[in-house]
Amino acid sequence: MHFKSAQTTASIFHFQETVLKVTGFMPMDSNCSVVKKIAASAFHCIGVSILLGTLFSVTLYIATVFWGLFGPGAVASTIGNPLIEWLTYIPYCFTNLRGFIVCSLFWFHGKHWSHIKHRADELIHATFAGPHKRAVLVRKWKNTAVVVGFISILLVCMWETNSWIHYQDQDPQRYNLQFNDAVAPLPMKMTVWQYVITWTLWSTLPFCLSQQIFITVIMLAWILNGCINKLNAAILEERAYFRGVVSSHSDQLWSDSKALLVLAEKMHVRITALRHRRLKMVTFCEEVTKTYGLILFAIYGLDVFTVCGFVAAIVADTEKFLTAYTLNFLSLALYGMYATVFMVPMVLVYEKGSYTTLNLYRLMDATSPLIERPEGQQLRLAMKTFLGISKDQILIFHGAELLHITRNLIAATITFLFSCVVIMHELLLHSKAAAACNHQNAQNTLTVVAANVTTICH
């Protein structure tokens, strides 16, 4: 059965689709007119330009870092530990890489977007039968997608503004817009205003686009959550229905074989329909993770490494500026939120999907007087089949089948980041102690040599 996307999924993702279409990353509809295909091709050229520009921006930043560390005018490290020093350079590199990798992956996998929307439409129509309730939910999801999309852009703009304020506070002369050595120590000239435009178009914009792609996955998970909640509620309603029938006809029901057969048949039909809905959810979840698995893996991995970079910057504490502390802690909170809080809707899919199995056990326990009788054998078989599907075909989002998005992932991420703080702090203390010991040994050696020279002279 085909549904009008304008009434469901397409309207939910209108904001994200518009942003991705304008920048050339949303695939064109195969059934659109020639004029629209030409316009879409022009927008695709913009997308290619953004990807090439992002690659240039990443290369430029990496070259700047390497030239500063190993070039002719390289300055000696003030941190004392090469690992921590390297980690302090990776955040801006990985924010660039995030935009490039996520947008590139969506470019190649975006052709599946229309199919995923169609699957979502089928799932919504199968779960929420009433057109009014469905319209209310779609409007709610659409508003959520728009609000989260705007908030994500606002957070990126706030972070970029804070970065600019920090660097201007650190070196006002160098970050004057007319200063023509913005990429120093590289042996090339670029004014600060040119670098700002380059960074905005080929770093900030791709990162915002990667966030909109991330939000589409989050909202798909949110839709699936709503369908799972409805399924669990329906299973509990079946248990309440059976108990209500038994309590109202307790005297005559168990002696009336025909009435028991009718009751079992009614419940069998409804349980079978619920099982089909569960299968639709499994298919939908598998298709979403198949399309977006690499994207989720890239987003999570790059965000966690970015957080590690800002943790290293906080532990190293090389910049004694208030804006530096503000930027580092804001970045730590922001990217930590991307790797944990933004994953919660996908975690809930697994958690609420597990409740389906528990609710089925409760339903089978409540209906045991019926399904153990000959009249309820078909119902018992339907319930066991449903239970087997629920146990074997788990609803779970994963990243490239390597990263299973559950509550354990969030707990492990937080534990890993706290461990990084402790380990980096200990490494830094060890490096400083070793450096102080070497310095003291050098001073002692010089003292002994000077004493020997004095003795020889006398």
C-alpha positions in Angstrom: 0.0 0.0 0.0 1.3 3.4 -0.9 0.8 6.6 1.2 1.2 10.2 0.5 4.6 11.2 2.0 3.4 14.8 2.3 1.1 13.7 5.1 3.7 11.9 7.2 7.4 11.4 7.0 8.2 14.1 4.4 6.5 16.7 6.5 8.4 15.6 9.6 11.7 16.1 7.9 10.8 19.1 5.9 13.4 21.3 7.7 16.3 18.8 7.3 15.3 17.9 3.7 15.2 21.6 2.7 18.7 22.3 4.2 20.2 19.2 2.6 18.5 19.9 -0.8 19.7 23.5 -0.9 23.3 22.4 -0.2 23.1 19.6 -2.8 23.2 16.5 -0.5 19.6 15.3 -0.8 19.1 12.9 -3.8 16.6 14.0 -6.5 13.3 12.2 -7.0 13.4 9.9 -10.0 9.8 11.0 -11.0 10.4 14.7 -11.0 10.3 17.0 -14.1 13.3 17.8 -16.3 13.5 21.3 -14.9 13.7 20.0 -11.3 16.4 17.5 -12.3 18.5 20.3 -13.8 18.0 22.4 -10.6 18.9 19.3 -8.5 22.1 18.8 -10.6 23.1 22.4 -10.0 22.6 21.9 -6.3 24.7 18.7 -6.4 27.5 20.8 -7.9 27.3 22.9 -4.7 27.5 19.8 -2.6 30.6 18.6 -4.5 32.1 22.1 -4.0 31.4 21.9 -0.3 33.0 18.4 0.0 36.1 19.5 -1.9 36.4 22.7 0.2 36.0 20.7 3.4 38.9 18.4 2.3 41.0 21.5 1.6 40.2 22.9 5.0 41.2 19.6 6.7 44.4 19.5 4.7 45.2 23.1 5.5 44.7 22.6 9.2 46.8 19.4 9.3 49.6 21.1 7.3 49.5 24.1 9.7 49.9 21.8 12.7 52.7 19.7 11.2 54.6 22.8 10.0 54.3 24.4 13.4 55.7 21.2 15.1 58.4 20.2 12.6 58.9 23.2 10.3 62.0 25.5 10.3 60.5 27.8 12.8 59.1 25.1 15.2 58.8 26.2 18.8 59.7 23.8 21.6 56.7 22.2 23.4 55.6 23.7 26.7 53.5 20.7 27.6 56.2 18.1 28.1 54.3 15.0 26.9 54.1 14.4 23.1 50.9 12.3 23.3 48.9 15.0 25.2 50.4 17.7 22.9 49.1 15.8 19.9 45.7 15.3 21.5 45.3 19.1 22.0 45.5 19.6 18.2 43.0 17.0 17.1 39.6 18.7 18.0 39.5 21.2 15.2 40.8 18.5 12.8 38.1 16.1 13.8 35.3 18.7 13.6 36.4 19.2 10.0 36.6 15.5 9.3 33.2 14.9 10.8 31.5 17.2 8.3 33.5 15.7 5.4 33.0 12.0 6.3 29.3 12.2 7.3 28.3 14.3 4.3 30.3 12.0 2.0 28.7 8.9 3.4 25.2 10.5 3.1 26.0 11.4 -0.5 26.5 7.8 -1.3 23.8 6.3 0.8 21.2 9.1 0.3 19.6 7.2 -2.5 17.9 5.0 0.1 16.3 7.9 1.8 13.0 7.8 -0.2 12.7 4.0 0.6 13.2 4.6 4.3 10.6 7.4 4.3 8.2 5.0 2.6 8.9 2.3 5.3 8.3 4.9 8.0 5.0 5.9 6.4 3.9 2.2 6.4 4.9 1.8 10.0 3.1 5.0 11.1 -0.1 4.1 9.3 -0.1 0.5 10.6 0.5 1.6 14.2 -1.7 4.7 14.4 -5.0 3.9 12.7 -6.9 7.1 13.5 -6.2 9.9 11.0 -6.6 12.6 13.7 -4.2 11.0 16.2 -1.8 10.4 13.4 -1.9 14.0 12.3 -1.3 15.2 15.8 1.7 12.9 16.2 3.2 13.9 12.9 2.8 17.6 13.8 4.5 16.9 17.1 7.4 15.0 15.5 7.8 17.8 12.8 8.0 20.5 15.5 10.5 18.4 17.4 12.7 18.0 14.3 12.6 21.7 13.5 13.4 22.7 17.1 16.2 20.2 17.4 17.6 21.3 14.0 17.6 25.0 15.0 19.1 24.2 18.4 21.9 22.2 16.8 22.7 25.1 14.4 22.5 27.6 17.3 25.0 25.5 19.4 27.5 25.3 16.5 27.2 29.1 16.0 27.7 29.7 19.7 30.7 27.4 19.8 32.3 29.1 16.7 31.6 32.6 18.2 33.2 31.6 21.5 36.3 30.2 19.6 36.6 33.5 17.7 36.4 35.6 20.9 39.0 33.4 22.6 41.5 33.7 19.8 41.0 37.5 19.5 41.5 37.8 23.3 44.6 35.6 23.0 46.3 37.6 20.2 44.3 40.7 19.0 46.9 41.8 16.4 47.1 38.4 14.7 43.3 38.0 14.5 42.7 41.5 13.0 40.6 40.9 9.8 43.2 42.6 7.7 46.2 40.6 9.0 47.6 38.6 6.1 49.4 35.8 7.9 46.4 33.8 9.1 47.8 30.4 8.4 51.2 31.0 9.9 53.6 29.2 10.2 52.8 27.9 6.7 54.8 29.7 4.0 51.6 31.1 2.3 49.6 34.3 2.7 46.0 34.5 3.6 44.2 37.3 5.4 42.1 36.6 8.5 38.9 37.6 6.7 39.6 35.1 3.9 40.4 32.4 6.5 37.1 33.2 8.3 35.1 32.8 5.1 37.0 29.6 4.3 36.4 28.2 7.8 32.7 29.1 7.7 31.9 27.6 4.3 34.1 24.5 4.6 34.1 23.7 8.2 31.1 25.2 10.1 28.6 24.6 7.2 29.6 20.9 6.7 29.4 20.3 10.4 25.9 21.8 10.6 24.9 19.6 7.7 26.3 16.5 9.5 24.2 17.5 12.5 21.0 17.6 10.3 21.8 14.2 9.0 22.3 13.0 12.6 19.0 14.5 13.5 17.2 12.6 10.8 18.5 9.3 12.4 17.5 10.6 15.9 13.9 11.4 14.7 13.6 8.1 12.9 14.5 6.5 16.2 11.9 8.8 17.9 9.2 7.6 15.5 10.1 4.0 16.1 9.9 4.7 19.9 6.4 5.9 19.5 5.4 2.8 17.5 7.0 0.5 20.1 5.2 2.3 22.9 1.9 1.8 21.1 2.7 -1.9 20.6 3.5 -2.4 24.3 0.3 -0.6 25.2 -1.7 -2.9 22.9 -0.2 -6.0 24.5 -1.1 -4.7 28.0 -4.6 -3.9 26.7 -5.0 -7.6 25.6 -4.1 -8.7 29.1 -6.6 -6.2 30.6 -9.3 -7.4 28.0 -8.8 -11.0 28.9 -9.0 -10.3 32.6 -12.1 -8.2 32.1 -13.8 -11.0 30.2 -12.9 -13.6 32.7 -14.1 -11.5 35.7 -17.4 -10.6 34.1 -18.2 -14.2 32.9 -16.3 -16.3 35.5 -19.2 -18.6 36.2 -20.2 -19.6 32.7 -17.1 -19.0 30.6 -15.0 -22.0 31.5 -17.9 -24.4 31.0 -18.8 -22.9 27.6 -16.4 -24.3 25.0 -17.9 -22.3 22.2 -17.4 -19.0 24.1 -13.8 -19.9 24.9 -13.2 -20.7 21.2 -14.7 -17.3 20.2 -12.5 -15.5 22.8 -9.4 -17.3 21.7 -10.1 -16.6 18.0 -10.6 -12.8 18.7 -7.3 -12.6 20.6 -5.5 -14.7 18.0 -6.4 -12.2 15.3 -5.3 -9.3 17.3 -2.0 -11.0 18.5 -1.2 -11.9 14.9 -1.7 -8.3 13.8 0.6 -7.1 16.6 3.2 -9.7 15.5 3.1 -8.3 12.0 3.6 -4.8 13.4 6.6 -5.9 15.3 8.0 -7.4 12.1 7.6 -4.1 10.3 9.5 -2.4 13.1 12.3 -4.9 12.9 12.5 -4.4 9.1 12.4 -0.6 9.5 15.1 -0.6 12.2 17.4 -2.9 10.1 17.1 -0.7 7.0 17.8 2.5 9.0 20.9 1.0 10.6 22.0 -0.5 7.3 21.9 2.9 5.7 23.1 5.0 8.6 25.3 2.5 10.4 28.6 3.9 9.1 27.4 7.5 9.7 26.6 6.7 13.3 29.9 5.0 13.8 31.8 8.0 12.3 29.8 10.6 14.3 30.3 8.8 17.6 34.0 8.0 17.0 34.9 11.5 15.9 33.0 13.2 18.7 34.6 11.0 21.3 38.1 11.7 20.0 37.2 15.4 19.9 36.2 15.3 23.5 39.5 13.6 24.3 41.3 16.5 22.6 39.5 19.1 24.7 40.2 17.0 27.9 43.9 17.1 27.0 43.7 20.8 26.5 42.1 21.2 30.0 44.6 18.9 31.6 47.6 20.6 29.9 46.3 24.0 30.9 48.7 25.9 28.6 46.5 29.0 28.0 45.8 31.1 31.0 42.8 32.9 29.6 39.3 33.0 30.9 38.0 32.6 27.3 40.2 29.5 26.9 38.7 27.8 30.0 35.2 28.8 28.8 35.8 27.4 25.3 37.4 24.1 26.5 34.6 23.4 29.0 31.9 24.4 26.6 33.4 22.2 23.9 33.7 19.3 26.4 30.1 19.6 27.4 28.8 20.1 23.8 30.7 17.2 22.1 30.1 15.0 25.2 26.4 15.7 24.7 26.6 14.7 21.1 28.2 11.3 22.0 25.7 10.6 24.9 22.5 12.6 25.2 21.8 12.7 21.5 22.1 8.9 21.5 19.3 8.5 24.0 16.4 8.1 21.5 18.3 5.2 19.9 19.0 3.7 23.3 15.3 3.9 24.1 14.5 1.8 21.0 16.5 -1.1 22.5 15.1 -0.6 26.0 11.4 -0.3 25.0 11.8 -3.1 22.5 13.0 -5.3 25.4 9.8 -4.5 27.3 7.8 -6.2 24.5 9.2 -9.5 25.5 8.4 -8.9 29.1 4.9 -7.8 28.3 4.4 -11.0 26.2 5.5 -13.1 29.1 3.0 -11.3 31.3 0.2 -11.8 28.7 1.0 -15.5 28.4 0.9 -15.9 32.2 -2.4 -14.1 32.5 -4.0 -16.1 29.7 -2.5 -19.5 30.8 -5.9 -20.9 31.8 -7.1 -20.4 28.3 -4.0 -21.3 26.2 -3.5 -24.5 28.1 -7.0 -25.7 27.0 -7.7 -27.2 23.6 -9.7 -24.2 22.6 -6.6 -21.9 23.1 -4.0 -23.9 21.2 -4.0 -21.6 18.2 -3.7 -18.6 20.4 -0.8 -20.3 22.3 1.0 -21.0 19.1 0.6 -17.4 17.9 1.9 -16.1 21.3 4.9 -18.4 21.2 5.7 -17.3 17.6 5.4 -13.6 18.7 7.6 -14.3 21.7 10.3 -16.0 19.6 10.4 -13.0 17.2 10.6 -10.6 20.0 13.5 -12.5 21.6 15.4 -13.3 18.5 15.0 -10.2 16.3 16.1 -7.4 18.7 15.3 -3.8 17.9 18.7 -2.1 18.2 20.6 0.6 16.4 24.3 -0.1 15.7 27.2 1.6 14.0 28.6 -0.5 11.2 27.7 -3.6 13.4 30.6 -2.6 15.6 28.9 -0.1 17.9 25.7 -1.3 19.6 23.8 1.8 20.9 22.5 0.8 24.3 22.7 2.2 27.8 26.0 0.3 28.2 27.5 2.5 25.4 26.6 5.7 27.2 28.0 4.4 30.5 31.2 3.1 28.8 31.6 6.5 27.1 31.4 8.5 30.3 33.7 6.0 32.1 36.2 6.2 29.3 36.2 10.0 29.3 36.8 10.2 33.1 39.5 7.6 32.7 41.1 9.8 30.1 41.2 12.7 32.5 43.0 10.6 35.2 45.4 9.0 32.7 46.3 12.2 31.0 46.8 13.9 34.4 49.1 11.1 35.6 51.1 11.2 32.3 51.6 14.9 32.6 52.8 14.7 36.2 55.2 11.9 35.2 56.5 13.9 32.3 57.0 17.0 34.5 58.7 14.9 37.2 61.0 13.3 34.6 61.8 16.7 33.1 62.6 18.2 36.5 64.8 15.2 37.4 66.7 15.6 34.1 67.1 19.3 34.7 68.4 18.6 38.3 70.8 15.9 36.9 72.1 18.3 34.3 72.7 21.0 37.0 74.5 18.5 39.2 76.7 17.4 36.3 77.6 21.0 35.5 78.4 21.6 39.2 80.8 18.5 39.3 82.5 19.5 36.0 83.0 23.1 37.3 84.5 21.8 40.6 86.8 19.5 38.6 87.9 22.3 36.4 88.6 24.5 39.4 90.7 21.8 41.1 92.7 21.2 37.9 93.4 24.9 37.6 94.7 25.2 41.2 
